[in-house]
Amino acid sequence: MSKQPNSPAGPNQRMLRVGELVRHALADLFQRGEIEDEALVGAVITVPEVRMSTDLKLANAYVMPLGGLRAEEIVGALNAHHKFIRGRLAAAINMKFAPEVRFFVDETFAEADRIDAILRSDRVQRDLSADDEGKDEQ
């Protein structure tokens, strides 16, 4: 039985490997400060994740400026310079075709903070202590 190319099983090894290659190339590009844009001056940008499409022609890069300040503005500037970035990527990675890159604000840190706040809430703590009391009685 063959697996469908767009199956929800998740990324394959090649997609993960290429995503990491693109992530490192983008981080190097941002560190060198080669993109000339007013919004990017002095910004330290991290690239926590790059997700590749199954055909490796599209890279969704999730970025976050240090401190999370002006994230939307910086992502807008990066998307405005996507052709320049793709050209720099082509020179940095050893692939037949350089992927088209789309930039998004990385929401994982905010999501982790939200989950942490829920876990520390009085309601959850009350439920956890009730569970612990029930175990002690057994």
N, CA, C and O atoms as CSV, one atom per row, in Angstrom:
chain,resi,resn,atom,element,x,y,z
A,1,MET,N,N,0.841,-1.172,0.000
A,1,MET,CA,C,0.000,0.000,0.000
A,1,MET,C,C,0.892,1.243,0.000
A,1,MET,O,O,1.746,1.395,0.874
A,2,SER,N,N,0.699,2.119,-0.963
A,2,SER,CA,C,1.557,3.307,-1.078
A,2,SER,C,C,0.962,4.463,-0.283
A,2,SER,O,O,-0.253,4.568,-0.122
A,3,LYS,N,N,1.816,5.298,0.192
A,3,LYS,CA,C,1.426,6.454,0.983
A,3,LYS,C,C,1.104,7.620,0.053
A,3,LYS,O,O,1.829,7.863,-0.913
A,4,GLN,N,N,0.039,8.332,0.334
A,4,GLN,CA,C,-0.323,9.501,-0.454
A,4,GLN,C,C,0.702,10.609,-0.214
A,4,GLN,O,O,1.166,10.774,0.914
A,5,PRO,N,N,1.073,11.384,-1.265
A,5,PRO,CA,C,2.089,12.427,-1.089
A,5,PRO,C,C,1.674,13.529,-0.126
A,5,PRO,O,O,2.534,14.131,0.517
A,6,ASN,N,N,0.399,13.807,-0.011
A,6,ASN,CA,C,-0.056,14.874,0.885
A,6,ASN,C,C,-0.700,14.308,2.133
A,6,ASN,O,O,-1.630,14.906,2.674
A,7,SER,N,N,-0.225,13.171,2.597
A,7,SER,CA,C,-0.812,12.528,3.761
A,7,SER,C,C,-0.516,13.347,5.012
A,7,SER,O,O,0.509,14.024,5.092
A,8,PRO,N,N,-1.421,13.281,5.988
A,8,PRO,CA,C,-1.218,14.048,7.219
A,8,PRO,C,C,-0.209,13.416,8.170
A,8,PRO,O,O,-0.090,13.854,9.315
A,9,ALA,N,N,0.516,12.400,7.722
A,9,ALA,CA,C,1.464,11.707,8.591
A,9,ALA,C,C,2.614,12.598,9.044
A,9,ALA,O,O,3.247,12.316,10.061
A,10,GLY,N,N,2.887,13.647,8.321
A,10,GLY,CA,C,3.959,14.547,8.714
A,10,GLY,C,C,5.066,14.576,7.679
A,10,GLY,O,O,5.011,13.870,6.673
A,11,PRO,N,N,6.076,15.401,7.935
A,11,PRO,CA,C,7.162,15.548,6.970
A,11,PRO,C,C,8.059,14.315,6.930
A,11,PRO,O,O,8.250,13.629,7.934
A,12,ASN,N,N,8.604,14.052,5.743
A,12,ASN,CA,C,9.547,12.940,5.627
A,12,ASN,C,C,10.965,13.437,5.938
A,12,ASN,O,O,11.182,14.631,6.147
A,13,GLN,N,N,11.915,12.515,5.965
A,13,GLN,CA,C,13.297,12.863,6.322
A,13,GLN,C,C,13.889,13.909,5.389
A,13,GLN,O,O,14.599,14.811,5.835
A,14,ARG,N,N,13.603,13.794,4.103
A,14,ARG,CA,C,14.157,14.748,3.138
A,14,ARG,C,C,13.619,16.153,3.393
A,14,ARG,O,O,14.372,17.126,3.340
A,15,MET,N,N,12.327,16.261,3.667
A,15,MET,CA,C,11.739,17.564,3.955
A,15,MET,C,C,12.364,18.175,5.209
A,15,MET,O,O,12.647,19.372,5.244
A,16,LEU,N,N,12.574,17.365,6.220
A,16,LEU,CA,C,13.197,17.856,7.453
A,16,LEU,C,C,14.637,18.289,7.223
A,16,LEU,O,O,15.068,19.327,7.727
A,17,ARG,N,N,15.385,17.490,6.458
A,17,ARG,CA,C,16.790,17.801,6.189
A,17,ARG,C,C,16.918,19.099,5.391
A,17,ARG,O,O,17.747,19.949,5.716
A,18,VAL,N,N,16.102,19.252,4.351
A,18,VAL,CA,C,16.154,20.469,3.528
A,18,VAL,C,C,15.679,21.672,4.341
A,18,VAL,O,O,16.221,22.768,4.206
A,19,GLY,N,N,14.675,21.469,5.177
A,19,GLY,CA,C,14.203,22.558,6.039
A,19,GLY,C,C,15.301,23.069,6.951
A,19,GLY,O,O,15.440,24.277,7.144
A,20,GLU,N,N,16.081,22.156,7.513
A,20,GLU,CA,C,17.203,22.553,8.372
A,20,GLU,C,C,18.284,23.273,7.566
A,20,GLU,O,O,18.870,24.246,8.040
A,21,LEU,N,N,18.544,22.800,6.365
A,21,LEU,CA,C,19.527,23.440,5.488
A,21,LEU,C,C,19.107,24.874,5.179
A,21,LEU,O,O,19.926,25.791,5.245
A,22,VAL,N,N,17.833,25.069,4.843
A,22,VAL,CA,C,17.314,26.402,4.542
A,22,VAL,C,C,17.323,27.262,5.806
A,22,VAL,O,O,17.650,28.447,5.741
A,23,ARG,N,N,16.973,26.689,6.940
A,23,ARG,CA,C,16.957,27.439,8.203
A,23,ARG,C,C,18.345,27.993,8.527
A,23,ARG,O,O,18.487,29.159,8.897
A,24,HIS,N,N,19.363,27.147,8.384
A,24,HIS,CA,C,20.740,27.600,8.653
A,24,HIS,C,C,21.178,28.670,7.658
A,24,HIS,O,O,21.829,29.643,8.040
A,25,ALA,N,N,20.826,28.499,6.387
A,25,ALA,CA,C,21.200,29.485,5.372
A,25,ALA,C,C,20.520,30.826,5.653
A,25,ALA,O,O,21.145,31.875,5.500
A,26,LEU,N,N,19.254,30.804,6.061
A,26,LEU,CA,C,18.545,32.054,6.393
A,26,LEU,C,C,19.164,32.716,7.616
A,26,LEU,O,O,19.348,33.933,7.635
A,27,ALA,N,N,19.485,31.931,8.631
A,27,ALA,CA,C,20.101,32.497,9.842
A,27,ALA,C,C,21.437,33.166,9.508
A,27,ALA,O,O,21.746,34.242,10.020
A,28,ASP,N,N,22.219,32.520,8.649
A,28,ASP,CA,C,23.493,33.118,8.234
A,28,ASP,C,C,23.269,34.419,7.466
A,28,ASP,O,O,23.981,35.402,7.674
A,29,LEU,N,N,22.279,34.415,6.583
A,29,LEU,CA,C,21.961,35.602,5.791
A,29,LEU,C,C,21.534,36.750,6.699
A,29,LEU,O,O,21.969,37.886,6.506
A,30,PHE,N,N,20.694,36.468,7.681
A,30,PHE,CA,C,20.239,37.516,8.601
A,30,PHE,C,C,21.379,38.018,9.478
A,30,PHE,O,O,21.451,39.207,9.791
A,31,GLN,N,N,22.260,37.120,9.871
A,31,GLN,CA,C,23.382,37.502,10.728
A,31,GLN,C,C,24.331,38.450,9.984
A,31,GLN,O,O,24.872,39.387,10.569
A,32,ARG,N,N,24.520,38.194,8.703
A,32,ARG,CA,C,25.414,39.061,7.917
A,32,ARG,C,C,24.790,40.414,7.600
A,32,ARG,O,O,25.506,41.347,7.236
A,33,GLY,N,N,23.484,40.541,7.729
A,33,GLY,CA,C,22.814,41.820,7.489
A,33,GLY,C,C,22.842,42.259,6.044
A,33,GLY,O,O,23.000,43.448,5.767
A,34,GLU,N,N,22.692,41.333,5.115
A,34,GLU,CA,C,22.768,41.650,3.686
A,34,GLU,C,C,21.505,42.295,3.135
A,34,GLU,O,O,21.544,42.892,2.060
A,35,ILE,N,N,20.407,42.191,3.831
A,35,ILE,CA,C,19.140,42.736,3.338
A,35,ILE,C,C,19.032,44.189,3.781
A,35,ILE,O,O,19.002,44.493,4.973
A,36,GLU,N,N,18.975,45.069,2.803
A,36,GLU,CA,C,18.916,46.495,3.100
A,36,GLU,C,C,17.469,46.955,3.149
A,36,GLU,O,O,16.813,47.135,2.124
A,37,ASP,N,N,16.995,47.138,4.368
A,37,ASP,CA,C,15.631,47.613,4.588
A,37,ASP,C,C,15.615,48.344,5.921
A,37,ASP,O,O,16.222,47.896,6.894
A,38,GLU,N,N,14.922,49.463,5.956
A,38,GLU,CA,C,14.841,50.283,7.167
A,38,GLU,C,C,14.283,49.491,8.350
A,38,GLU,O,O,14.728,49.672,9.483
A,39,ALA,N,N,13.313,48.617,8.089
A,39,ALA,CA,C,12.675,47.843,9.161
A,39,ALA,C,C,13.621,46.805,9.764
A,39,ALA,O,O,13.413,46.367,10.895
A,40,LEU,N,N,14.648,46.411,9.030
A,40,LEU,CA,C,15.542,45.358,9.494
A,40,LEU,C,C,16.816,45.871,10.154
A,40,LEU,O,O,17.601,45.083,10.682
A,41,VAL,N,N,17.027,47.181,10.129
A,41,VAL,CA,C,18.240,47.764,10.712
A,41,VAL,C,C,18.273,47.490,12.213
A,41,VAL,O,O,17.357,47.866,12.944
A,42,GLY,N,N,19.328,46.837,12.660
A,42,GLY,CA,C,19.520,46.547,14.070
A,42,GLY,C,C,18.682,45.397,14.614
A,42,GLY,O,O,18.761,45.086,15.802
A,43,ALA,N,N,17.887,44.766,13.769
A,43,ALA,CA,C,17.037,43.661,14.238
A,43,ALA,C,C,17.841,42.365,14.276
A,43,ALA,O,O,18.539,42.026,13.320
A,44,VAL,N,N,17.734,41.651,15.383
A,44,VAL,CA,C,18.329,40.325,15.513
A,44,VAL,C,C,17.178,39.340,15.317
A,44,VAL,O,O,16.247,39.281,16.120
A,45,ILE,N,N,17.264,38.571,14.234
A,45,ILE,CA,C,16.161,37.697,13.846
A,45,ILE,C,C,16.559,36.239,14.035
A,45,ILE,O,O,17.600,35.800,13.546
A,46,THR,N,N,15.721,35.493,14.750
A,46,THR,CA,C,15.954,34.062,14.907
A,46,THR,C,C,15.007,33.307,13.979
A,46,THR,O,O,13.907,33.770,13.677
A,47,VAL,N,N,15.455,32.143,13.539
A,47,VAL,CA,C,14.661,31.290,12.655
A,47,VAL,C,C,14.488,29.942,13.367
A,47,VAL,O,O,15.297,29.037,13.164
A,48,PRO,N,N,13.456,29.797,14.190
A,48,PRO,CA,C,13.288,28.551,14.928
A,48,PRO,C,C,12.897,27.362,14.049
A,48,PRO,O,O,13.239,26.222,14.366
A,49,GLU,N,N,12.176,27.619,12.938
A,49,GLU,CA,C,11.693,26.490,12.143
A,49,GLU,C,C,11.462,26.899,10.697
A,49,GLU,O,O,11.030,28.015,10.406
A,50,VAL,N,N,11.761,25.961,9.794
A,50,VAL,CA,C,11.405,26.098,8.380
A,50,VAL,C,C,10.696,24.816,7.982
A,50,VAL,O,O,11.239,23.722,8.139
A,51,ARG,N,N,9.484,24.952,7.469
A,51,ARG,CA,C,8.703,23.797,7.010
A,51,ARG,C,C,8.676,23.793,5.492
A,51,ARG,O,O,8.300,24.776,4.854
A,52,MET,N,N,9.082,22.667,4.932
A,52,MET,CA,C,9.137,22.528,3.473
A,52,MET,C,C,7.869,21.860,2.957
A,52,MET,O,O,7.266,21.036,3.644
A,53,SER,N,N,7.470,22.227,1.734
A,53,SER,CA,C,6.371,21.528,1.071
A,53,SER,C,C,6.887,20.174,0.608
A,53,SER,O,O,8.096,19.946,0.567
A,54,THR,N,N,5.971,19.278,0.260
A,54,THR,CA,C,6.384,17.925,-0.125
A,54,THR,C,C,7.252,17.920,-1.374
A,54,THR,O,O,8.109,17.049,-1.524
A,55,ASP,N,N,7.045,18.885,-2.279
A,55,ASP,CA,C,7.865,18.942,-3.496
A,55,ASP,C,C,9.123,19.798,-3.316
A,55,ASP,O,O,9.883,19.979,-4.267
A,56,LEU,N,N,9.348,20.318,-2.123
A,56,LEU,CA,C,10.528,21.122,-1.747
A,56,LEU,C,C,10.632,22.439,-2.522
A,56,LEU,O,O,11.710,23.031,-2.581
A,57,LYS,N,N,9.545,22.899,-3.107
A,57,LYS,CA,C,9.574,24.156,-3.864
A,57,LYS,C,C,9.131,25.357,-3.033
A,57,LYS,O,O,9.296,26.502,-3.453
A,58,LEU,N,N,8.569,25.094,-1.857
A,58,LEU,CA,C,8.097,26.168,-0.999
A,58,LEU,C,C,8.614,25.949,0.413
A,58,LEU,O,O,8.505,24.854,0.965
A,59,ALA,N,N,9.176,27.000,0.989
A,59,ALA,CA,C,9.664,26.953,2.365
A,59,ALA,C,C,8.904,27.987,3.183
A,59,ALA,O,O,8.943,29.178,2.875
A,60,ASN,N,N,8.222,27.538,4.215
A,60,ASN,CA,C,7.561,28.440,5.156
A,60,ASN,C,C,8.506,28.636,6.332
A,60,ASN,O,O,8.726,27.724,7.129
A,61,ALA,N,N,9.058,29.838,6.427
A,61,ALA,CA,C,10.030,30.147,7.462
A,61,ALA,C,C,9.352,30.917,8.586
A,61,ALA,O,O,8.741,31.963,8.368
A,62,TYR,N,N,9.474,30.377,9.791
A,62,TYR,CA,C,8.899,31.017,10.968
A,62,TYR,C,C,10.026,31.753,11.677
A,62,TYR,O,O,11.016,31.149,12.091
A,63,VAL,N,N,9.863,33.072,11.813
A,63,VAL,CA,C,10.924,33.913,12.364
A,63,VAL,C,C,10.400,34.712,13.547
A,63,VAL,O,O,9.199,34.935,13.697
A,64,MET,N,N,11.344,35.134,14.383
A,64,MET,CA,C,10.996,35.966,15.534
A,64,MET,C,C,12.161,36.895,15.823
A,64,MET,O,O,13.285,36.440,16.038
A,65,PRO,N,N,11.896,38.213,15.830
A,65,PRO,CA,C,12.959,39.134,16.230
A,65,PRO,C,C,13.200,39.011,17.726
A,65,PRO,O,O,12.297,38.664,18.487
A,66,LEU,N,N,14.411,39.296,18.132
A,66,LEU,CA,C,14.781,39.212,19.542
A,66,LEU,C,C,13.856,40.099,20.365
A,66,LEU,O,O,13.713,41.289,20.082
A,67,GLY,N,N,13.239,39.527,21.365
A,67,GLY,CA,C,12.310,40.266,22.203
A,67,GLY,C,C,10.900,40.334,21.630
A,67,GLY,O,O,9.982,40.796,22.306
A,68,GLY,N,N,10.718,39.882,20.401
A,68,GLY,CA,C,9.398,39.881,19.780
A,68,GLY,C,C,8.897,41.248,19.346
A,68,GLY,O,O,7.735,41.391,18.967
A,69,LEU,N,N,9.766,42.258,19.398
A,69,LEU,CA,C,9.351,43.613,19.040
A,69,LEU,C,C,9.276,43.787,17.521
A,69,LEU,O,O,10.153,43.329,16.790
A,70,ARG,N,N,8.229,44.445,17.066
A,70,ARG,CA,C,8.019,44.757,15.640
A,70,ARG,C,C,8.005,43.502,14.761
A,70,ARG,O,O,8.458,43.551,13.617
A,71,ALA,N,N,7.504,42.405,15.267
A,71,ALA,CA,C,7.539,41.133,14.542
A,71,ALA,C,C,6.802,41.222,13.204
A,71,ALA,O,O,7.319,40.775,12.180
A,72,GLU,N,N,5.609,41.792,13.210
A,72,GLU,CA,C,4.826,41.884,11.962
A,72,GLU,C,C,5.528,42.763,10.936
A,72,GLU,O,O,5.543,42.439,9.748
A,73,GLU,N,N,6.102,43.858,11.380
A,73,GLU,CA,C,6.822,44.776,10.487
A,73,GLU,C,C,8.033,44.071,9.863
A,73,GLU,O,O,8.289,44.216,8.667
A,74,ILE,N,N,8.764,43.321,10.662
A,74,ILE,CA,C,9.954,42.621,10.170
A,74,ILE,C,C,9.576,41.514,9.204
A,74,ILE,O,O,10.239,41.333,8.183
A,75,VAL,N,N,8.524,40.772,9.508
A,75,VAL,CA,C,8.063,39.723,8.593
A,75,VAL,C,C,7.607,40.344,7.266
A,75,VAL,O,O,7.867,39.790,6.198
A,76,GLY,N,N,6.942,41.471,7.337
A,76,GLY,CA,C,6.533,42.177,6.114
A,76,GLY,C,C,7.726,42.587,5.274
A,76,GLY,O,O,7.700,42.460,4.050
A,77,ALA,N,N,8.776,43.078,5.924
A,77,ALA,CA,C,9.985,43.480,5.200
A,77,ALA,C,C,10.668,42.267,4.571
A,77,ALA,O,O,11.138,42.344,3.436
A,78,LEU,N,N,10.725,41.164,5.286
A,78,LEU,CA,C,11.344,39.953,4.736
A,78,LEU,C,C,10.555,39.435,3.537
A,78,LEU,O,O,11.142,39.031,2.534
A,79,ASN,N,N,9.233,39.446,3.637
A,79,ASN,CA,C,8.410,39.001,2.508
A,79,ASN,C,C,8.548,39.935,1.308
A,79,ASN,O,O,8.443,39.495,0.164
A,80,ALA,N,N,8.782,41.219,1.565
A,80,ALA,CA,C,8.978,42.171,0.471
A,80,ALA,C,C,10.285,41.899,-0.278
A,80,ALA,O,O,10.404,42.222,-1.459
A,81,HIS,N,N,11.262,41.304,0.411
A,81,HIS,CA,C,12.571,41.020,-0.197
A,81,HIS,C,C,12.745,39.536,-0.516
A,81,HIS,O,O,13.872,39.045,-0.579
A,82,HIS,N,N,11.621,38.811,-0.721
A,82,HIS,CA,C,11.706,37.359,-0.911
A,82,HIS,C,C,12.508,36.957,-2.146
A,82,HIS,O,O,13.150,35.907,-2.142
A,83,LYS,N,N,12.484,37.770,-3.202
A,83,LYS,CA,C,13.258,37.424,-4.408
A,83,LYS,C,C,14.764,37.526,-4.149
A,83,LYS,O,O,15.529,36.660,-4.573
A,84,PHE,N,N,15.181,38.571,-3.461
A,84,PHE,CA,C,16.590,38.725,-3.102
A,84,PHE,C,C,17.029,37.573,-2.200
A,84,PHE,O,O,18.100,36.996,-2.393
A,85,ILE,N,N,16.198,37.248,-1.221
A,85,ILE,CA,C,16.520,36.166,-0.282
A,85,ILE,C,C,16.618,34.838,-1.016
A,85,ILE,O,O,17.519,34.045,-0.744
A,86,ARG,N,N,15.706,34.588,-1.940
A,86,ARG,CA,C,15.748,33.336,-2.715
A,86,ARG,C,C,17.048,33.243,-3.517
A,86,ARG,O,O,17.632,32.164,-3.618
A,87,GLY,N,N,17.502,34.348,-4.081
A,87,GLY,CA,C,18.765,34.361,-4.824
A,87,GLY,C,C,19.950,34.043,-3.930
A,87,GLY,O,O,20.852,33.304,-4.324
A,88,ARG,N,N,19.948,34.603,-2.719
A,88,ARG,CA,C,21.024,34.304,-1.769
A,88,ARG,C,C,20.965,32.850,-1.303
A,88,ARG,O,O,21.999,32.214,-1.097
A,89,LEU,N,N,19.750,32.332,-1.139
A,89,LEU,CA,C,19.593,30.925,-0.752
A,89,LEU,C,C,20.134,29.994,-1.832
A,89,LEU,O,O,20.788,28.995,-1.534
A,90,ALA,N,N,19.855,30.332,-3.079
A,90,ALA,CA,C,20.316,29.494,-4.192
A,90,ALA,C,C,21.826,29.338,-4.159
A,90,ALA,O,O,22.348,28.264,-4.459
A,91,ALA,N,N,22.525,30.396,-3.799
A,91,ALA,CA,C,23.983,30.333,-3.730
A,91,ALA,C,C,24.464,29.567,-2.493
A,91,ALA,O,O,25.562,29.010,-2.493
A,92,ALA,N,N,23.641,29.542,-1.444
A,92,ALA,CA,C,24.071,28.943,-0.179
A,92,ALA,C,C,23.760,27.451,-0.060
A,92,ALA,O,O,24.457,26.725,0.649
A,93,ILE,N,N,22.723,26.998,-0.746
A,93,ILE,CA,C,22.340,25.586,-0.625
A,93,ILE,C,C,22.621,24.866,-1.934
A,93,ILE,O,O,22.575,25.465,-3.009
A,94,ASN,N,N,22.908,23.590,-1.834
A,94,ASN,CA,C,23.256,22.799,-3.008
A,94,ASN,C,C,22.041,21.991,-3.454
A,94,ASN,O,O,21.938,20.794,-3.187
A,95,MET,N,N,21.112,22.684,-4.150
A,95,MET,CA,C,19.911,22.024,-4.653
A,95,MET,C,C,19.685,22.447,-6.091
A,95,MET,O,O,20.168,23.488,-6.537
A,96,LYS,N,N,18.942,21.624,-6.800
A,96,LYS,CA,C,18.654,21.927,-8.204
A,96,LYS,C,C,17.861,23.231,-8.318
A,96,LYS,O,O,18.138,24.062,-9.183
A,97,PHE,N,N,16.873,23.400,-7.436
A,97,PHE,CA,C,16.060,24.608,-7.424
A,97,PHE,C,C,16.023,25.175,-6.018
A,97,PHE,O,O,15.883,24.439,-5.041
A,98,ALA,N,N,16.151,26.482,-5.927
A,98,ALA,CA,C,16.008,27.133,-4.617
A,98,ALA,C,C,14.512,27.291,-4.343
A,98,ALA,O,O,13.762,27.685,-5.236
A,99,PRO,N,N,14.074,26.992,-3.131
A,99,PRO,CA,C,12.643,27.111,-2.828
A,99,PRO,C,C,12.209,28.567,-2.703
A,99,PRO,O,O,13.004,29.445,-2.368
A,100,GLU,N,N,10.945,28.796,-2.975
A,100,GLU,CA,C,10.345,30.102,-2.713
A,100,GLU,C,C,10.133,30.174,-1.205
A,100,GLU,O,O,9.644,29.220,-0.599
A,101,VAL,N,N,10.495,31.292,-0.602
A,101,VAL,CA,C,10.409,31.407,0.855
A,101,VAL,C,C,9.297,32.380,1.228
A,101,VAL,O,O,9.203,33.486,0.698
A,102,ARG,N,N,8.467,31.934,2.151
A,102,ARG,CA,C,7.437,32.787,2.745
A,102,ARG,C,C,7.738,32.889,4.234
A,102,ARG,O,O,8.068,31.896,4.882
A,103,PHE,N,N,7.621,34.090,4.762
A,103,PHE,CA,C,7.953,34.320,6.164
A,103,PHE,C,C,6.697,34.527,6.998
A,103,PHE,O,O,5.743,35.170,6.560
A,104,PHE,N,N,6.710,33.971,8.204
A,104,PHE,CA,C,5.611,34.082,9.151
A,104,PHE,C,C,6.183,34.355,10.538
A,104,PHE,O,O,7.311,33.972,10.847
A,105,VAL,N,N,5.386,35.021,11.366
A,105,VAL,CA,C,5.787,35.242,12.757
A,105,VAL,C,C,5.668,33.909,13.487
A,105,VAL,O,O,4.646,33.229,13.386
A,106,ASP,N,N,6.704,33.543,14.215
A,106,ASP,CA,C,6.689,32.307,14.991
A,106,ASP,C,C,5.870,32.529,16.250
A,106,ASP,O,O,6.224,33.352,17.094
A,107,GLU,N,N,4.780,31.797,16.372
A,107,GLU,CA,C,3.862,31.954,17.507
A,107,GLU,C,C,4.103,30.917,18.603
A,107,GLU,O,O,3.375,30.904,19.595
A,108,THR,N,N,5.110,30.046,18.450
A,108,THR,CA,C,5.282,28.956,19.404
A,108,THR,C,C,5.620,29.457,20.808
A,108,THR,O,O,5.186,28.854,21.789
A,109,PHE,N,N,6.384,30.542,20.926
A,109,PHE,CA,C,6.732,31.058,22.251
A,109,PHE,C,C,5.496,31.622,22.946
A,109,PHE,O,O,5.301,31.398,24.141
A,110,ALA,N,N,4.670,32.343,22.215
A,110,ALA,CA,C,3.443,32.893,22.787
A,110,ALA,C,C,2.492,31.765,23.180
A,110,ALA,O,O,1.838,31.834,24.220
A,111,GLU,N,N,2.416,30.733,22.351
A,111,GLU,CA,C,1.557,29.586,22.648
A,111,GLU,C,C,2.056,28.854,23.896
A,111,GLU,O,O,1.254,28.443,24.734
A,112,ALA,N,N,3.364,28.692,24.020
A,112,ALA,CA,C,3.934,28.043,25.205
A,112,ALA,C,C,3.635,28.856,26.464
A,112,ALA,O,O,3.317,28.286,27.507
A,113,ASP,N,N,3.734,30.173,26.374
A,113,ASP,CA,C,3.406,31.034,27.516
A,113,ASP,C,C,1.934,30.912,27.893
A,113,ASP,O,O,1.590,30.901,29.075
A,114,ARG,N,N,1.067,30.822,26.889
A,114,ARG,CA,C,-0.368,30.696,27.130
A,114,ARG,C,C,-0.669,29.371,27.851
A,114,ARG,O,O,-1.439,29.347,28.812
A,115,ILE,N,N,-0.067,28.287,27.387
A,115,ILE,CA,C,-0.276,26.974,28.010
A,115,ILE,C,C,0.269,26.969,29.433
A,115,ILE,O,O,-0.357,26.421,30.341
A,116,ASP,N,N,1.436,27.581,29.626
A,116,ASP,CA,C,2.030,27.657,30.963
A,116,ASP,C,C,1.118,28.427,31.907
A,116,ASP,O,O,0.954,28.035,33.062
A,117,ALA,N,N,0.524,29.518,31.431
A,117,ALA,CA,C,-0.389,30.301,32.264
A,117,ALA,C,C,-1.626,29.486,32.634
A,117,ALA,O,O,-2.118,29.579,33.759
A,118,ILE,N,N,-2.124,28.696,31.701
A,118,ILE,CA,C,-3.282,27.835,31.987
A,118,ILE,C,C,-2.915,26.808,33.049
A,118,ILE,O,O,-3.685,26.570,33.979
A,119,LEU,N,N,-1.734,26.195,32.912
A,119,LEU,CA,C,-1.319,25.173,33.874
A,119,LEU,C,C,-1.095,25.744,35.276
A,119,LEU,O,O,-1.250,25.032,36.268
A,120,ARG,N,N,-0.735,27.017,35.358
A,120,ARG,CA,C,-0.513,27.656,36.660
A,120,ARG,C,C,-1.777,28.283,37.233
A,120,ARG,O,O,-1.758,28.804,38.348
A,121,SER,N,N,-2.879,28.239,36.481
A,121,SER,CA,C,-4.118,28.877,36.939
A,121,SER,C,C,-4.669,28.169,38.178
A,121,SER,O,O,-4.387,26.994,38.415
A,122,ASP,N,N,-5.456,28.901,38.959
A,122,ASP,CA,C,-6.039,28.359,40.192
A,122,ASP,C,C,-6.913,27.146,39.906
A,122,ASP,O,O,-6.888,26.170,40.656
A,123,ARG,N,N,-7.671,27.202,38.845
A,123,ARG,CA,C,-8.592,26.106,38.513
A,123,ARG,C,C,-7.835,24.797,38.264
A,123,ARG,O,O,-8.224,23.748,38.776
A,124,VAL,N,N,-6.750,24.859,37.475
A,124,VAL,CA,C,-5.967,23.663,37.189
A,124,VAL,C,C,-5.260,23.184,38.451
A,124,VAL,O,O,-5.214,21.981,38.713
A,125,GLN,N,N,-4.714,24.095,39.229
A,125,GLN,CA,C,-4.033,23.714,40.465
A,125,GLN,C,C,-5.001,23.041,41.437
A,125,GLN,O,O,-4.636,22.083,42.119
A,126,ARG,N,N,-6.231,23.543,41.499
A,126,ARG,CA,C,-7.251,22.940,42.368
A,126,ARG,C,C,-7.550,21.510,41.897
A,126,ARG,O,O,-7.654,20.596,42.715
A,127,ASP,N,N,-7.688,21.318,40.564
A,127,ASP,CA,C,-7.939,19.980,40.025
A,127,ASP,C,C,-6.778,19.037,40.294
A,127,ASP,O,O,-6.985,17.867,40.619
A,128,LEU,N,N,-5.561,19.540,40.160
A,128,LEU,CA,C,-4.388,18.704,40.408
A,128,LEU,C,C,-4.289,18.308,41.874
A,128,LEU,O,O,-3.960,17.164,42.185
A,129,SER,N,N,-4.570,19.240,42.776
A,129,SER,CA,C,-4.493,18.913,44.198
A,129,SER,C,C,-5.607,17.945,44.582
A,129,SER,O,O,-5.410,17.113,45.468
A,130,ALA,N,N,-6.766,18.030,43.945
A,130,ALA,CA,C,-7.859,17.083,44.200
A,130,ALA,C,C,-7.457,15.688,43.735
A,130,ALA,O,O,-7.779,14.704,44.400
A,131,ASP,N,N,-6.759,15.587,42.604
A,131,ASP,CA,C,-6.269,14.297,42.115
A,131,ASP,C,C,-5.244,13.712,43.076
A,131,ASP,O,O,-5.260,12.511,43.348
A,132,ASP,N,N,-4.349,14.559,43.594
A,132,ASP,CA,C,-3.323,14.083,44.532
A,132,ASP,C,C,-3.959,13.586,45.824
A,132,ASP,O,O,-3.500,12.591,46.386
A,133,GLU,N,N,-5.012,14.257,46.312
A,133,GLU,CA,C,-5.695,13.841,47.525
A,133,GLU,C,C,-6.365,12.492,47.325
A,133,GLU,O,O,-6.374,11.658,48.230
A,134,GLY,N,N,-6.931,12.275,46.131
A,134,GLY,CA,C,-7.585,11.006,45.826
A,134,GLY,C,C,-6.596,9.865,45.788
A,134,GLY,O,O,-6.949,8.747,46.165
A,135,LYS,N,N,-5.388,10.096,45.355
A,135,LYS,CA,C,-4.342,9.066,45.316
A,135,LYS,C,C,-3.862,8.729,46.717
A,135,LYS,O,O,-3.564,7.572,47.014
A,136,ASP,N,N,-3.786,9.751,47.591
A,136,ASP,CA,C,-3.320,9.543,48.953
A,136,ASP,C,C,-4.292,8.654,49.739
A,136,ASP,O,O,-3.877,7.887,50.608
A,137,GLU,N,N,-5.593,8.765,49.426
A,137,GLU,CA,C,-6.596,7.986,50.150
A,137,GLU,C,C,-6.584,6.523,49.760
A,137,GLU,O,O,-7.095,5.694,50.513
A,138,GLN,N,N,-6.031,6.174,48.628
A,138,GLN,CA,C,-6.047,4.783,48.169
A,138,GLN,C,C,-5.011,3.960,48.796
A,138,GLN,O,O,-4.907,2.769,48.504
